[in-house]
Amino acid sequence: MTVRFRVRGLVGTRAGLTRAGRRPGPGPVDVAGQVCSELAVDLPDEDLGEYLYDCIDLYRMGSKPRCEEVEYLGMVQDAIDRIERGEQ
């Protein structure tokens, strides 16, 4: 008894490339993970949580010195914007 498997889309392509010969772009989860990882490195003392929107929504104004507050909120908002645009 012979078992045959059909493999579609692999013939004529190299590993890691699409049929058009391009590398597939990062998926939304990859982008979000990368951006959150970079933000965690930049803000090691902060508990960022699972959702970056919560960092902004639950933030208590005046809980940090003004210059740190502006920088923190700006970095978190920039990370959210990058994720929404799909940029790494």
Beta strands, then each sheet from edge to edge (+ up, - down):
end
